[in-house]
Amino acid sequence: MKSPTVVPLAEPGWSSVQSVVNENDFWDVIEKLKRYDAEGILVLPIEKMIA
């Protein structure tokens, strides 16, 4: 929750990024990712989170 997880992929120059985003910021974040040419955006609901 404090910072994203960034994992390099087998394809050089590619990374996977995992992050938790506040629901109120969701669409803004998605649009910013698209402007930076992000691909394969997977959205999963969080049923419960313990901070």
N, C-alpha and C positions, 0 to 999 in steps of 0.2 A: 504494500500500500504506500510505502514511502518513496519508492522509485521503481521504474520499470525493470523488467528482466530482459536483457539483450543477449541473444544466443547466435553466434555465427552459424551459417548454414554451409552445406557441402559446396554449393555454387559460390565461387569467389565473388566477393563484393555484396553478398546477400546476408541479411540477418533476420531473425525472428524477434519480435518485441511483444512482450506480454505486460499488460498494465490493467489496473483497476481505475475506472473513470466514474466520477460522480454522474448520476443519471441526468442531472440538470445541465451538465457540460457535454453530454454525449454527442449530440449532433454537431456542435462546434468542433469537437475533437476529430470526428469523422471527416468533416470538410477540410480541416487542416491536413490530415493525413493524405487525403486525395490530392491536395495541391502539391504535396511533396512526392507524388507518384507512388504512394503506398499501394500494394497489391495484396489480394488474398486476405482481406480483413474479415476476421471471424469474430462474431459477437456471441458471447455466452451469458445467460442470466446468472446472477448470483442469488441463490435462495437465502443464504445466511452468511454473515461475515462477522468474525470476532476480531475486534481491533485491540 
